[in-house]
Amino acid sequence: MELNRAERDLLALLADEWDAAGPPGYLETTIVAKRLQKSVPAVKAAIQSLFEKGLVDTDKVDIFAAYLTPEGYEFTRKG
């Protein structure tokens, strides 16, 4: 599966959150944007793309937050 750098960075961040706080690695988009030093619209675009690929899920209300699906976690950790 082809992923761009923003998508890979987002998956890694969510997987680290999964490991630290437990599944599903839930983070608000504003926190993701701050940690990745990206704009909120750029983060939302990456979340939407990964959602379409089945690797993350979101609250679907203006993409307020994102979290990994089990498949997304496995994909990220197996590289």
Secondary structure, DSSP 8 states (H G I E B T S, - for coil): ----HHHHHHHHHHHHHHHHH-TT--EEHHHHHHHHT--HHHHHHHHHHHHHTTSEEE--STT-EEEE-HHHHHHHHH-
